[in-house]
């Protein structure tokens, strides 16, 4: 991101052919979300989207206030 922070999506942490189960919807789980990681603050991050299976592309729009991403979905 322009401010040096990192947008990261770990995917749903499952394998092809299943539905992703609950982690993408649970606030306390890392998988199935898009996070902002703050490099200057080890261990600090913020979840900015949840229910994301396998994000392939991300782009900021509108003065870096909107995030668009492509998710390939699944089976």
N, C-alpha and C positions, 0 to 999 in steps of 0.2 A: 504494500500500500504506500501511497505517497509519504505518509508520516513515519515510515520505517517498520510499522507493524506488519504482521504476516497473516493472511487469510489461509486457513488450512481445513481440509475436509478429509478425515480418515476413512471415509466409506462406512459401510454398515458392519464391517468386521465379520462377515459371514461368507459363505461360498455360494457359487452360482446354483440357482435352482430352488432357493428357499426365499421366504418373504421378508426377511430382515427382523422379524419378531418385534419385541417391545423396546429394545434399547434406543432406536431413533426417536421415540416419543418420551422417554424418561429423562428428566432434567439432570439426574445424577450420573448418567452414563456418558462416556466420551464419544462413542461410535454413533454414526447416523446423523451427524450435525456438521455445521460449518462454524469454525471458531476463529476469533481474532487472538493471535498470540502476541504478547508484548515482549520483544527480545530483551529490553532493558530491565525487565522484572521477572527473573526466573520463577517458573511455576505459575505465573499469572496469565489467565486467558479469560475470554468472554464468549459465550455461545451466542451467535447471531442468527442461526437458522437451525431448525430441527426437523426430523422426518426426511432427511436427505440420504438416499441410498448410496449412490456412487457418482458424485459430482465429477464431471470431466473438464469443465471449463468454468472460469469465474471472471467477471468483469465489473468494474465500478462505473456507474453513470451519474449524471446530474451532479457534477461537482463532488464526486465521491460520496454521495449520500445514499445511493441505491446500488444494491448488489444484484446482478443477474447471474444465474448459473444454469448449466445444462446437466440434467441427470438422466442417465441411460435407462433408468427403471430396472426392470428385471422380469423374472418369470412369474 
